[in-house]
């Protein structure tokens, strides 16, 4: 089940070809979350504003990247 969800999130329109923009989006988001978790573990109060700005920048930049390259993605071949 988790494999199917990750496959759907990280592949293009054909659900076979891995998409570097989507992988970058996921890794960037995890890096921000892990960085905030590190601050919490080391008793440093994380800045919610910085966290929100980081997540917003990641979502905006990667969302635009995926949208701009949508026409170049491999299409799913129809089954006969």
Secondary structure, 3 states (H helix, E strand, C coil): CHHHHHHHHHECCCCCCECHHHHHHHHHHHHHHHHHHHHHHCCCCCCHHHHHHHHHHHHHHHHHHHHHCHHHCCCCCCCC
